[in-house]
C-alpha cells in the first residue's frame, strides 16, 4: 500500500487534537515513522500513558464491518484502536505524502454553483474553491 495524500475531515482533525492532543503534522509523522520502522504497531507512548490509563474499562466488541464511513467514524470517535490491537494485521506500507487536503462541508446550493462555475472555467471544483477562499480570506 502506498499513501501519497490524506484528506483530513474536519471532525477527525478536531478529534485527534481534542482527544489525543495530536496535530495533523504529528499524525502524518507517525505514518512516516511506521513505514521507516517497518513496524505494525504505532503508538503514542508518551501521550498514551497520560491519556489512556484506564485498564478497568469494558471494551465493546469490534463490529465485523461498518456499513458507512459515518458509522465507522461514530464507533472510532468513542473507542481506541489500542483496545483492538489483536485484530490488526501487518501491511506493507509506503508513506510519501505530497499534499495535505482538508475537507469541509458546504450546503448544496453553494456546491452546485461552485461546480457549475468550475465547469465553465474548465478546472476542478476543488481548485476553484481554494482560489476563492484564498482571495476572500486575503481581503478579510
C-alpha positions in Angstrom: 0.0 0.0 0.0 1.3 3.5 -0.9 -0.1 6.6 0.8 0.6 9.8 -1.1 -2.3 12.0 0.0 -4.5 12.3 3.1 -7.8 14.1 3.0 -8.4 15.4 6.5 -12.0 15.6 7.5 -12.8 18.4 9.9 -14.2 16.2 12.6 -11.1 13.9 12.5 -8.8 16.9 12.9 -10.7 18.1 15.9 -10.9 14.6 17.4 -7.2 13.9 17.2 -6.4 17.3 18.7 -9.0 17.2 21.5 -9.0 13.5 22.4 -5.4 12.6 21.8 -3.6 16.0 21.8 -2.1 15.3 18.4 -1.8 17.6 15.5 -2.2 16.7 11.8 1.6 17.0 11.3 2.2 14.7 14.2 -0.3 12.1 12.9 1.4 12.2 9.5 4.8 11.9 11.1 3.6 8.7 12.9 2.6 7.2 9.5 6.1 8.0 8.2 7.7 6.6 11.3 5.7 3.4 11.0 6.9 3.0 7.4 10.5 3.7 8.4 10.4 1.2 11.3 8.5 -1.4 9.3 6.5 -1.9 12.4 2.9 -2.9 12.6 2.5 -1.0 15.9 2.5 2.7 16.1 1.7 4.1 19.5 1.8 7.5 21.0 3.7 6.2 24.0 4.2 9.4 25.9 0.6 10.6 25.4 -0.9 7.1 25.8 0.5 6.9 29.3 -1.1 10.1 30.3 -4.4 10.0 28.3 -5.4 6.3 28.2 -4.6 4.8 31.6 -8.0 3.3 32.5 -7.4 -0.5 32.3 -10.6 -1.4 34.0 -12.9 -0.2 31.2 -15.2 -2.5 29.4 -14.2 -3.0 25.7 -17.1 -3.2 23.3 -16.9 -5.9 20.6 -15.5 -4.8 17.3 -18.1 -4.9 14.5 -17.5 -7.3 11.7 -17.9 -4.4 9.3 -19.2 -0.8 9.1 -21.9 -0.1 6.6 -20.9 3.5 6.1 -18.0 5.9 6.8 -20.2 7.7 9.2 -20.9 4.5 11.2 -17.1 3.8 11.4 -16.4 7.4 12.4 -19.0 7.2 15.2 -17.5 4.0 16.5 -13.9 5.2 16.5 -14.9 8.6 18.0 -15.7 6.7 21.2 -13.2 3.8 21.0 -9.4 3.5 21.0 -7.6 1.4 18.4 -5.3 0.3 21.2 -8.2 -1.8 22.6 -8.4 -3.8 19.4 -4.7 -4.5 18.6 -5.3 -8.2 18.3 -7.5 -7.5 15.2 -4.7 -5.6 13.4 -2.8 -7.2 10.6 0.5 -6.1 9.3 0.5 -4.5 5.8 3.2 -3.3 3.5 3.1 0.5 3.8 4.9 3.2 2.0 4.2 6.8 3.1 5.2 9.5 0.7 2.9 12.4 1.3 2.9 15.0 -1.4 0.0 17.2 -0.4 -2.3 17.8 2.6 -6.0 18.3 2.0 -8.8 19.2 4.3 -12.5 18.5 3.7 -15.2 21.0 4.7 -18.9 20.7 4.3 -20.8 23.2 2.2 -24.5 23.5 1.5 -25.9 22.0 -1.7 -26.7 25.4 -3.3 -23.1 26.6 -2.8 -21.7 23.3 -4.1 -23.8 23.3 -7.3 -22.9 27.0 -8.0 -19.2 26.2 -7.5 -19.4 23.1 -9.7 -21.1 25.0 -12.5 -18.6 27.8 -12.3 -15.7 25.4 -12.3 -17.1 23.6 -15.4 -17.3 26.9 -17.2 -13.7 27.7 -16.3 -12.7 24.1 -17.2 -11.0 23.5 -13.8 -11.6 21.2 -10.9 -14.1 22.5 -8.3 -11.6 21.9 -5.5 -9.1 24.2 -7.2 -11.7 26.9 -7.7 -12.8 26.6 -4.1 -9.3 27.0 -2.9 -8.8 30.1 -5.1 -12.0 31.7 -3.9 -11.2 31.0 -0.3 -7.7 32.4 -0.6 -9.0 35.6 -2.3 -11.7 36.1 0.2 -9.5 35.5 3.2 -6.8 37.8 1.9 -9.3 40.7 1.8 -11.0 39.8 5.1 
